[in-house]
Amino acid sequence: MPELIPQEEIPASLTKCPAWKLEGKALMRTIEFESFNEAIDFVNKLAEMAEDAGHHPDIAIRYVKVTLRLTTHDKGGVTDADLEMAQRIDNFTD
């Protein structure tokens, strides 16, 4: 099981995924799409990727905006697993 990354080290770790921001004890990113259907298609593909990785983001859908929240719940904060998933999502979306 991955260990927590100290809060003060997370900003430096986010240089690899600059679209993400630290909010509380989680990494957050909002992605805007052209249409609701594109947003839903993205979420469906992301669900498959998350299932394969065994690490699942919290997902909020607001019409054409999808907000993702990554945290390792059983550790109570951000771990390498969250950073790796953020990078995978970035590679998938960018």
N, C-alpha and C positions, 0 to 999 in steps of 0.2 A: 504494500500500500504506500503510495507517495506521501511524503511529509509536507507539512505546511511550509510555504515560502514566507519568510518574515516580511511583514507589511512594508518596511522601509526598503526592501529589495525589489518589490514588485514593479515600481516605475521603470527601473533599469531593464527589467525583463520584458517590459512591454515595447521596447524598441524593435523587437522582432514582429510585433503585431500592433502597429500604431493606431489602427482604427478602434482598438479596444481601450476602455477606461476603467480604472479601479473605482468602484462604488461600494463603500463598506467593505465587506469581505468577499466580493465577487467581481468578476470581469464582466463588463457590459458593452454591447454594441447594438446599434440600430441600423438596419439596412432598409432602404426605401426602394420599392419596385414601381414599374410603370402601371401595373394593374393588380387587382386583388388576386386574379388567377395566377399571375407570376409569383406573387408572395406565397400562395398556397403550394405551388409546384416546388418552390425553394424549400419550404418547410417539409414537404414529403421526402425530398431528396436528402435533406439534412437528417431527418429521422432515420433513414437507412444508414447513413454514415455514422451517426451517433450510436446506433445499435451495433454496428460492426466494431466500433471503437470501445464499446462498453462504457461510454461516458456521455451523459445526456444533459444538454443545456435546458434551462428553463426557457420557454418560448412564449412570447406575448405577441399576438397578431392584432394590429389596429389598421384595418383596411389595407393600405399598400405598404405599411411599415411593420417590420418584424424586429422585435427587440429580443436579443439573446442575453442570457445571464449564465455565466459559468462559475461554479464553485464546487468544491468537493464537500458535500454535505456532511459526511461522516467525520471529516477532519475539521469542519467549521471554518473553512477559508479556502484560499487559493493554493493549489499545488501545481507541480509540473504537468500533471494530467490536464489541468485547465488550460495552461499555456499551450500545450501540444494540440488540444482541441481547437483553441482559438486560431492557431496557425493553420490547421487543417481546414477550418471554415473559411479563413482568408484565402487560401489557395483555391478553394472551391468557388468563391464568389468573385474574386478579383481577376 
